[in-house]
Amino acid sequence: MGKDNTITYAIGIDLGGTFVKAALVSNTGDIIFKDKLSIGSEALKENILDTLESIIRTLIDKGKKEQFDIVGVGIGTPGIVYEGVVLGGADNLQGWKDINLSTYFSNIFDLPVLVENDANVMGLGEMVYGAAKGSSDVIFITVGTGIGGAIFINGELYGGYKNRGGELGHITIDHNGLDCNCGGGKGCLEAYASTSALVKQYADLSGKNIDTINGHYIVKKFNEKEEDAIKCMKEHTDYLGHGIAAFINTFAPQKVVIGGGISEAGQFYIDMIAASAINYAMDDCSVNTEILGAKLGNDAGCLGASSLILKTKPI
């Protein structure tokens, strides 16, 4: 493969709690190379930065061998991000705050580096290449250990003043409810509708060892028509429906896209959430809204991060 002057390339980075994923992506949306490295569950800031540098360098070297025009690096990271700086809020990464990732890696690689919150770049991936392609107003929700999300208004990512908003998992659905990991919050959507909350509820109800349970196990038992699994899945999807109804009433999106590992359980899962959400949402607000599952799976973060650099527009 030689250099094609009509095609440019960027590196997209998806930093998670235990792994970092990376891809060299073209401005046509093709993933040319992929890589993945472990950062471990107890990595310190210095270890994470070293791992990021290593994986970026690997992909740059591969791209240079093919004479690709690599124009920058996009990074999706947990936490609150503003103007390339991780301000904080990444509870699953030790010491991951007050870090100017943009400047740090721009200086190392002499390339533009743009940084965004990880849920935002996953949503951006679905907007540009996935389930929400061609839409302008979209709510993206990722359901996992917690609940994250992204808001798109008129085709643009919306994060509130200084990019400190968009915490969709922390709307209150029970003002006197469960304590949430966010700090002072009680009754947050995340505390009731995350996969972690589903697993805890199922373990409490069934009496099974929580260490042997995950979302996929509960889905399997649901499909086997186990009573405890059915009860928990109905409650889980009903909570999600309540939260999504609030987003529909506020933003009247064209699409609500649901991502995260459990969203791949099957169409029945999306259908249960959608039925609940439409039931609770105002008819006049939901009339143009479609609720559907994400399409890009594990590639969403890297594709979305690369689009920060490639300036690929959602619409």
Sequence and secondary structure as in RCSB ss.txt:
>XXXX:A:sequence
MGKDNTITYAIGIDLGGTFVKAALVSNTGDIIFKDKLSIGSEALKENILDTLESIIRTLIDKGKKEQFDIVGVGI
GTPGIVYEGVVLGGADNLQGWKDINLSTYFSNIFDLPVLVENDANVMGLGEMVYGAAKGSSDVIFITVGTGIGGA
IFINGELYGGYKNRGGELGHITIDHNGLDCNCGGGKGCLEAYASTSALVKQYADLSGKNIDTINGHYIVKKFNEK
EEDAIKCMKEHTDYLGHGIAAFINTFAPQKVVIGGGISEAGQFYIDMIAASAINYAMDDCSVNTEILGAKLGNDA
GCLGASSLILKTKPI
>XXXX:A:secstr
    TT  EEEEEEE SSEEEEEEEETTS EEEEEEEE  SS  HHHHHHHHHHHHHHHHHHHHHTT  EEEEEE
EESSEEETTEEEE  TTSTT  SEEHHHHHHHHHSS EEEEEHHHHHHHHHHHHSTTTT SSEEEEEESSSEEEE
EEETTEEE  GGG    GGGSBS TT  B TTSS BSBHHHHHSHHHHHHHHHHHH   GGG  HHHHHHHHHTT
 HHHHHHHHHHHHHHHHHHHHHHHHH  SEEEEESGGGGG HHHHHHHHHHHHHHS HHHHTT EEEE SSGGGH
HHHHHHHHHHT    
